[in-house]
Amino acid sequence: MDVKDKVVVVTGGADGIGAALCRRFAKAGARHVAVVDRNADGATAVAAEIGGTAYVVDVSDAEAVANLVAAVEADQGRIDLFFSNAGIGDGDPDPQSATSSPDWVWQRAWGVNVMAHVYAARAVLPGMVARGEGYLVNTVSAAGLLSQIGGAVYSTTKHAAVGFAESLAITHGDHGIKVSILCPQGVDTAMLRQGSPGAPQNLDGVMTTDEVAECVIAGLAEEKFLILPHPVVLTYMQRKTADYDRWITGMRRLRNKVSGQKSL
């Protein structure tokens, strides 16, 4: 897809990767960019900068997402690309326990990291299928393909997001619908800066949000399912599937290394 003259919706667009995407799509000649976020001030600022429209939406609310799609379509016409980028990251409160996050943290992450993608697809797919074309992109993270040490909630919900995107691509590919997932490792965002600089997801280099946005433009042009700003992620995936037990053992050793514990 070439985003020139296209109507694009980006959730989580107030800052980080989302804001960089909004700016890059506008630069690429998108006819209109809808900047969606719970942060009204941030979304308004980005929209004003690029000549887009800000929408204040909780993407974990199905009705709110449906209303968003209806509003954009009423104002701008059909949505060509819906970029479901909003996400939330939570580390394990007790790094020695993968079950230490309380239920409300699991439920919140499930709503944003998984169901928001479902709600977006449910709202835009009928029109896209009727036209025989459309593009859905979900920001997932390399954690959805591999894992994230010390982040059971994040890893689990991101894995679920990959599964849903695969279902979209399998079910609707013959309807003319394109699907991609964006799966970076370390990116210089507020979410990453909350963690440790030595976290495993940072070991292959921390990219800027603008660099990630450039990778997205290239991935859209090729209409690839996997958009991997850090290409080494593919190598890790291949190692994982080639020998799952060996991969788990290696991840345990990496966890011990970064946490200062002795490897077993």
The 8 nearest C-alpha neighbors of each residue, nearest first, counted from 0:
[[1, 220, 219, 2, 222, 221, 134, 216],
 [0, 2, 3, 220, 219, 5, 216, 27],
 [3, 1, 5, 29, 0, 4, 27, 24],
 [2, 4, 28, 29, 5, 1, 27, 30],
 [5, 3, 30, 29, 28, 2, 6, 31],
 [4, 6, 29, 30, 2, 3, 79, 7],
 [7, 5, 31, 78, 79, 30, 32, 29],
 [6, 8, 80, 32, 81, 79, 5, 78],
 [7, 9, 33, 81, 32, 82, 80, 34],
 [10, 8, 82, 34, 12, 35, 83, 33],
 [11, 9, 35, 12, 84, 85, 83, 36],
 [12, 10, 85, 36, 17, 84, 13, 35],
 [11, 13, 17, 18, 10, 34, 35, 14],
 [12, 14, 42, 41, 18, 11, 36, 45],
 [15, 13, 18, 12, 17, 16, 41, 11],
 [14, 16, 188, 17, 18, 208, 19, 189],
 [15, 17, 208, 19, 18, 20, 14, 212],
 [16, 18, 12, 20, 11, 19, 15, 14],
 [17, 19, 12, 14, 21, 20, 13, 15],
 [20, 18, 16, 22, 17, 21, 209, 208],
 [21, 19, 23, 17, 212, 18, 22, 24],
 [20, 22, 18, 24, 19, 23, 25, 17],
 [23, 21, 25, 19, 20, 24, 26, 18],
 [24, 22, 26, 20, 25, 21, 19, 27],
 [23, 25, 27, 21, 26, 22, 29, 20],
 [24, 26, 29, 22, 28, 27, 23, 49],
 [25, 27, 23, 24, 28, 22, 29, 49],
 [28, 26, 24, 25, 3, 29, 23, 2],
 [29, 27, 3, 25, 26, 4, 30, 24],
 [30, 28, 3, 4, 5, 25, 2, 31],
 [31, 29, 4, 5, 6, 28, 3, 32],
 [30, 32, 6, 29, 51, 7, 33, 5],
 [33, 31, 7, 51, 8, 6, 34, 21],
 [32, 34, 8, 52, 51, 53, 35, 9],
 [33, 35, 53, 12, 9, 42, 52, 46],
 [36, 34, 10, 54, 12, 11, 55, 9],
 [35, 37, 11, 38, 55, 56, 12, 10],
 [38, 36, 55, 56, 57, 39, 35, 11],
 [37, 39, 36, 41, 40, 42, 13, 55],
 [38, 40, 42, 41, 55, 37, 43, 36],
 [41, 39, 43, 42, 38, 44, 13, 45],
 [40, 42, 13, 44, 43, 38, 39, 45],
 [41, 43, 13, 39, 45, 53, 44, 40],
 [42, 44, 46, 53, 40, 41, 45, 39],
 [43, 45, 41, 47, 42, 46, 40, 48],
 [46, 44, 48, 42, 47, 43, 41, 13],
 [47, 45, 51, 43, 52, 49, 48, 44],
 [46, 48, 44, 50, 45, 49, 43, 51],
 [47, 49, 45, 46, 50, 44, 51, 22],
 [50, 48, 46, 51, 47, 25, 22, 45],
 [51, 49, 47, 46, 48, 52, 31, 32],
 [52, 50, 46, 32, 49, 33, 31, 47],
 [51, 53, 33, 46, 34, 54, 32, 50],
 [54, 52, 34, 43, 42, 46, 35, 33],
 [53, 55, 35, 56, 34, 36, 52, 33],
 [56, 54, 37, 36, 39, 35, 53, 38],
 [57, 55, 37, 36, 58, 54, 63, 35],
 [56, 58, 59, 60, 37, 63, 55, 36],
 [57, 59, 115, 60, 56, 64, 111, 63],
 [58, 60, 110, 115, 111, 57, 61, 114],
 [59, 61, 63, 58, 62, 57, 64, 115],
 [62, 60, 64, 118, 63, 65, 59, 58],
 [61, 63, 65, 64, 60, 66, 118, 67],
 [62, 64, 66, 60, 65, 61, 67, 56],
 [65, 63, 67, 61, 66, 62, 58, 119],
 [66, 64, 62, 68, 122, 67, 63, 61],
 [65, 67, 69, 63, 64, 68, 70, 62],
 [68, 66, 64, 70, 65, 69, 63, 71],
 [67, 69, 71, 65, 70, 66, 72, 64],
 [68, 70, 66, 72, 67, 71, 73, 65],
 [69, 71, 73, 67, 68, 72, 66, 74],
 [72, 70, 74, 68, 73, 69, 75, 67],
 [71, 73, 76, 69, 75, 77, 74, 70],
 [74, 72, 70, 71, 76, 75, 69, 77],
 [75, 73, 71, 72, 76, 70, 69, 77],
 [76, 74, 72, 71, 73, 77, 6, 31],
 [77, 75, 72, 73, 74, 78, 71, 6],
 [76, 78, 72, 79, 75, 6, 126, 71],
 [79, 77, 6, 80, 7, 72, 76, 81],
 [78, 80, 133, 6, 5, 7, 134, 77],
 [81, 79, 134, 7, 78, 135, 82, 133],
 [80, 82, 8, 135, 7, 83, 9, 136],
 [81, 83, 136, 9, 84, 8, 137, 135],
 [84, 82, 137, 10, 136, 85, 116, 81],
 [83, 85, 138, 10, 11, 82, 137, 17],
 [86, 84, 11, 10, 83, 111, 87, 138],
 [87, 85, 112, 111, 84, 88, 11, 138],
 [86, 88, 108, 112, 111, 89, 85, 153],
 [89, 87, 153, 90, 190, 86, 108, 152],
 [90, 88, 153, 150, 152, 91, 87, 104],
 [89, 91, 150, 149, 92, 88, 151, 153],
 [90, 92, 93, 150, 149, 94, 100, 99],
 [93, 91, 99, 100, 90, 94, 96, 89],
 [92, 94, 91, 95, 96, 99, 97, 100],
 [95, 93, 91, 96, 149, 92, 97, 90],
 [94, 96, 93, 97, 149, 91, 99, 92],
 [97, 95, 98, 99, 93, 94, 91, 92],
 [96, 98, 151, 99, 91, 95, 94, 149],
 [99, 97, 96, 100, 151, 91, 101, 93],
 [98, 100, 96, 97, 93, 92, 91, 101],
 [101, 99, 98, 91, 92, 104, 102, 105],
 [102, 100, 103, 104, 99, 105, 98, 92],
 [101, 103, 105, 104, 106, 100, 107, 99],
 [102, 104, 106, 105, 101, 107, 100, 108],
 [105, 103, 107, 102, 106, 101, 108, 100],
 [106, 104, 102, 108, 103, 107, 152, 109],
 [105, 107, 103, 109, 104, 108, 102, 110],
 [106, 108, 104, 110, 109, 105, 103, 111],
 [109, 107, 111, 105, 110, 106, 112, 104],
 [108, 110, 106, 113, 112, 107, 111, 156],
 [109, 111, 59, 114, 107, 108, 113, 112],
 [110, 112, 59, 115, 108, 109, 113, 86],
 [113, 111, 86, 109, 108, 156, 110, 157],
 [114, 112, 160, 109, 115, 116, 111, 110],
 [113, 115, 117, 110, 116, 118, 111, 109],
 [114, 116, 59, 118, 111, 58, 117, 113],
 [117, 115, 119, 114, 118, 113, 83, 120],
 [116, 118, 114, 120, 115, 119, 121, 113],
 [119, 117, 121, 115, 61, 116, 120, 114],
 [120, 118, 116, 122, 121, 117, 115, 123],
 [121, 119, 117, 123, 122, 124, 118, 116],
 [120, 122, 118, 119, 124, 123, 117, 125],
 [121, 123, 119, 65, 120, 124, 118, 68],
 [124, 122, 120, 125, 121, 126, 119, 127],
 [123, 125, 127, 120, 126, 128, 121, 122],
 [126, 124, 128, 127, 123, 129, 122, 121],
 [127, 125, 129, 124, 128, 123, 130, 77],
 [126, 128, 124, 133, 130, 132, 129, 125],
 [127, 129, 131, 125, 130, 126, 124, 174],
 [128, 130, 126, 127, 131, 125, 132, 124],
 [131, 129, 127, 128, 132, 126, 133, 175],
 [130, 132, 128, 175, 129, 174, 127, 176],
 [133, 131, 175, 176, 127, 130, 128, 134],
 [134, 132, 176, 127, 79, 80, 177, 175],
 [133, 135, 177, 80, 176, 178, 79, 81],
 [136, 134, 178, 81, 80, 82, 177, 179],
 [137, 135, 179, 82, 180, 178, 83, 81],
 [136, 138, 83, 180, 84, 82, 139, 181],
 [139, 137, 181, 84, 180, 140, 83, 182],
 [138, 140, 182, 181, 157, 137, 143, 180],
 [141, 182, 139, 183, 142, 143, 138, 184],
 [140, 142, 182, 144, 143, 183, 184, 145],
 [143, 141, 146, 145, 140, 147, 154, 144],
 [142, 144, 158, 157, 141, 145, 140, 154],
 [143, 145, 141, 142, 158, 146, 236, 161],
 [144, 146, 142, 143, 141, 236, 147, 235],
 [147, 145, 142, 154, 143, 148, 144, 141],
 [148, 146, 142, 150, 154, 149, 145, 151],
 [147, 149, 150, 254, 146, 199, 151, 250],
 [148, 150, 91, 94, 90, 147, 151, 97],
 [151, 149, 90, 153, 91, 147, 148, 152],
 [150, 152, 154, 153, 97, 155, 149, 91],
 [153, 151, 155, 150, 154, 105, 156, 89],
 [152, 154, 150, 156, 151, 155, 88, 157],
 [155, 153, 157, 151, 146, 142, 147, 152],
 [154, 156, 158, 152, 157, 153, 151, 159],
 [157, 155, 159, 158, 153, 154, 109, 112],
 [156, 158, 143, 160, 154, 159, 155, 139],
 [159, 157, 143, 155, 161, 160, 156, 154],
 [158, 160, 156, 162, 157, 161, 163, 155],
 [159, 161, 157, 163, 113, 158, 162, 164],
 [162, 160, 164, 158, 159, 163, 165, 143],
 [163, 161, 159, 165, 160, 164, 166, 158],
 [162, 164, 166, 160, 165, 161, 167, 159],
 [165, 163, 167, 161, 166, 162, 160, 168],
 [166, 164, 168, 162, 163, 167, 169, 161],
 [167, 165, 163, 169, 164, 168, 170, 162],
 [168, 166, 164, 170, 165, 169, 171, 163],
 [167, 169, 172, 165, 166, 171, 178, 170],
 [170, 168, 166, 167, 172, 171, 165, 173],
 [171, 169, 167, 168, 166, 172, 173, 174],
 [170, 172, 174, 173, 168, 176, 167, 169],
 [171, 173, 176, 168, 174, 175, 169, 170],
 [172, 174, 175, 171, 176, 170, 169, 168],
 [175, 173, 171, 172, 176, 131, 128, 132],
 [176, 174, 132, 131, 173, 172, 177, 171],
 [175, 177, 133, 172, 132, 174, 171, 134],
 [178, 176, 134, 172, 135, 133, 175, 168],
 [177, 179, 135, 168, 136, 134, 224, 176],
 [180, 178, 224, 136, 225, 223, 135, 137],
 [179, 181, 137, 225, 136, 138, 224, 226],
 [180, 182, 138, 226, 139, 137, 140, 183],
 [140, 183, 181, 141, 139, 227, 226, 180],
 [184, 182, 140, 141, 228, 227, 229, 181],
 [183, 185, 200, 141, 140, 186, 229, 201],
 [186, 184, 205, 201, 200, 206, 183, 204],
 [187, 185, 206, 205, 207, 188, 208, 184],
 [186, 188, 207, 206, 205, 191, 208, 185],
 [189, 187, 15, 191, 190, 186, 192, 16],
 [188, 190, 192, 191, 193, 187, 15, 14],
 [191, 189, 188, 193, 192, 88, 194, 87],
 [190, 192, 188, 193, 189, 194, 187, 186],
 [193, 191, 189, 194, 190, 188, 187, 195],
 [194, 192, 191, 190, 189, 195, 188, 196],
 [195, 193, 192, 191, 196, 198, 190, 197],
 [194, 196, 197, 198, 193, 192, 191, 201],
 [197, 195, 198, 194, 201, 192, 191, 199],
 [198, 196, 195, 199, 201, 257, 202, 200],
 [197, 199, 195, 200, 196, 201, 257, 202],
 [200, 198, 201, 202, 197, 257, 148, 253],
 [199, 201, 185, 184, 198, 202, 203, 147],
 [202, 200, 185, 199, 204, 198, 203, 205],
 [201, 203, 199, 204, 200, 198, 197, 205],
 [204, 202, 201, 205, 200, 229, 185, 184],
 [205, 203, 201, 202, 206, 185, 184, 229],
 [204, 206, 185, 186, 201, 187, 207, 203],
 [207, 205, 186, 187, 210, 185, 204, 208],
 [206, 208, 210, 209, 187, 186, 211, 205],
 [207, 209, 16, 211, 210, 19, 212, 15],
 [208, 210, 212, 207, 211, 19, 213, 16],
 [211, 209, 213, 207, 208, 212, 206, 214],
 [210, 212, 214, 208, 209, 213, 228, 215],
 [211, 213, 215, 209, 20, 214, 210, 19],
 [214, 212, 216, 210, 215, 211, 209, 217],
 [215, 213, 211, 217, 212, 216, 228, 218],
 [214, 216, 218, 212, 213, 217, 219, 211],
 [215, 217, 213, 219, 214, 218, 220, 212],
 [216, 218, 214, 220, 215, 219, 213, 221],
 [219, 217, 215, 221, 220, 216, 226, 223],
 [218, 220, 222, 0, 216, 221, 217, 215],
 [219, 221, 0, 217, 218, 222, 1, 216],
 [220, 222, 218, 219, 223, 217, 0, 216],
 [223, 221, 219, 220, 218, 0, 224, 177],
 [222, 224, 221, 225, 218, 179, 226, 219],
 [225, 223, 179, 178, 180, 226, 222, 177],
 [226, 224, 180, 223, 179, 227, 181, 182],
 [225, 227, 181, 218, 180, 182, 228, 224],
 [226, 228, 229, 182, 230, 183, 225, 181],
 [229, 227, 183, 214, 230, 211, 226, 182],
 [228, 230, 227, 231, 183, 232, 184, 203],
 [231, 229, 232, 227, 233, 228, 234, 226],
 [232, 230, 234, 233, 229, 235, 203, 227],
 [233, 231, 235, 230, 234, 229, 236, 141],
 [232, 234, 236, 231, 235, 230, 237, 227],
 [233, 235, 237, 231, 232, 236, 238, 230],
 [234, 236, 232, 238, 233, 237, 239, 231],
 [237, 235, 239, 233, 234, 238, 232, 240],
 [236, 238, 234, 240, 239, 235, 241, 233],
 [239, 237, 235, 241, 236, 240, 234, 242],
 [238, 240, 236, 243, 246, 237, 241, 242],
 [239, 241, 237, 242, 238, 243, 236, 246],
 [242, 240, 238, 239, 237, 243, 236, 246],
 [243, 241, 245, 240, 244, 239, 246, 238],
 [242, 244, 246, 239, 245, 240, 247, 241],
 [245, 243, 247, 246, 242, 248, 239, 249],
 [244, 246, 248, 242, 247, 243, 249, 239],
 [245, 247, 249, 243, 239, 244, 248, 250],
 [248, 246, 250, 244, 249, 245, 243, 251],
 [247, 249, 245, 251, 246, 250, 244, 252],
 [248, 250, 246, 252, 247, 251, 245, 253],
 [251, 249, 253, 247, 252, 248, 254, 246],
 [252, 250, 254, 248, 249, 253, 255, 247],
 [251, 253, 249, 255, 250, 254, 262, 256],
 [254, 252, 250, 256, 251, 255, 249, 257],
 [255, 253, 251, 252, 257, 256, 258, 250],
 [254, 256, 260, 252, 258, 253, 262, 257],
 [257, 255, 253, 259, 254, 258, 252, 260],
 [256, 258, 254, 259, 255, 253, 198, 197],
 [259, 257, 255, 256, 260, 254, 253, 261],
 [260, 258, 256, 257, 255, 261, 254, 262],
 [259, 261, 255, 258, 256, 262, 257, 254],
 [262, 260, 255, 263, 259, 256, 252, 258],
 [261, 263, 252, 255, 260, 256, 251, 253],
 [262, 261, 252, 255, 251, 260, 248, 256]]
